Amino acid sequence: MKIATYNVNGINGRLEILLRWLKEDKPDVVCLQELKSPSFPEKEIRRAGYGAAWIGQKSWNGVAILVRGAEPLVTRRGLPGDPDDQQSRYIEAAIDGILVGCLYLPNGNPAPGPKFDYKLRWFNRLHQYAADVLELDVPALLVGDFNVMPTALDVYKPERWTDDALYRPEVRKAYADLVKQGWTDAVRHLHPQERIYTFWKYWRNSFQRDAGLRIDHFLLSPAVEPWLRSASVRKTPRSWPHTSDHAPVMIELDVPSQ
């Protein structure tokens, strides 16, 4: 099973990019972030061979799960813990016996400030819910744009990011504490010392210089970790015109037959 995460940075404006990549890489499951629209191009996605579930939002946020040749069975829309939170940042589905949570964690800038406080509160809610998921003892993944570089290995010139909300000590600790619950960071597990980036700013030829950040992650539950076979950043779509500032990231799982 090939599972991918992709922050599309506006699904309607970059639909052709998404469809081109789906056709080339043929992932089985895709977690999308930053749809930036209350509408969803369901017809075009289905024509490409994918069932879909999503929650959108005007101009901001938005997440979706695509499944090739099947329909995702939605188990949750929205992260629990704050009934007043209206931002579209979490959707979850059961796919072939695996629970897949697709998330778009808040950016948090500027920090300190209200947006950073919201990010930490959201992270705390994720901690609580992730612990509940682990207690279920089922195959599960938390997938998406976490908006955090976990270590200095995950950011080009980390000294320039010291005060940024994606790299502040509180955020890196929150991510580390999440992993310590029993989750496995798939990319880092297979590539412990390699500089790997998933995001490059549009300016100063960041992509051409490989001056990037690793902020798109896969966290695997203990039941899934033994199935992990590969993890890679699909850099080619990042080089296409009018593309997202993220690249798709994909893992391959050797899922036992039922």
Stockholm file with secondary structure:
# STOCKHOLM 1.0

chainA/1-258         MKIATYNVNGINGRLEILLRWLKEDKPDVVCLQELKSPSFPEKEIRRAGYGAAWIGQKSWNGVAILVRGAEPLVTRRGLPGDPDDQQSRYIEAAIDGILVGCLYLPNGNPAPGPKFDYKLRWFNRLHQYAADVLELDVPALLVGDFNVMPTALDVYKPERWTDDALYRPEVRKAYADLVKQGWTDAVRHLHPQERIYTFWKYWRNSFQRDAGLRIDHFLLSPAVEPWLRSASVRKTPRSWPHTSDHAPVMIELDVPSQ
#=GR chainA/1-258 SS CEEEEEECSCTTTTHHHHHHHHHHHCCSEEEEECCCSSSCCHHHHHHTTEEEEEECCSSSCCEEEEEETSCCEEEEESCTTCTTCCCCCEEEEEETTEEEEEEECCCCCSSSSHHHHHHHHHHHHHHHHHHHHHHTTSCEEEEEECCCCCSGGGBSSGGGGTTSTTTSHHHHHHHHHHHHTTCEEHHHHHCTTCCCCSBCCSSTTHHHHTCCBCCEEEEECTTTGGGEEEEEECCGGGGSTTCCSBCCEEEEECCCCC
#=GC SS_cons         CEEEEEECSCTTTTHHHHHHHHHHHCCSEEEEECCCSSSCCHHHHHHTTEEEEEECCSSSCCEEEEEETSCCEEEEESCTTCTTCCCCCEEEEEETTEEEEEEECCCCCSSSSHHHHHHHHHHHHHHHHHHHHHHTTSCEEEEEECCCCCSGGGBSSGGGGTTSTTTSHHHHHHHHHHHHTTCEEHHHHHCTTCCCCSBCCSSTTHHHHTCCBCCEEEEECTTTGGGEEEEEECCGGGGSTTCCSBCCEEEEECCCCC
//
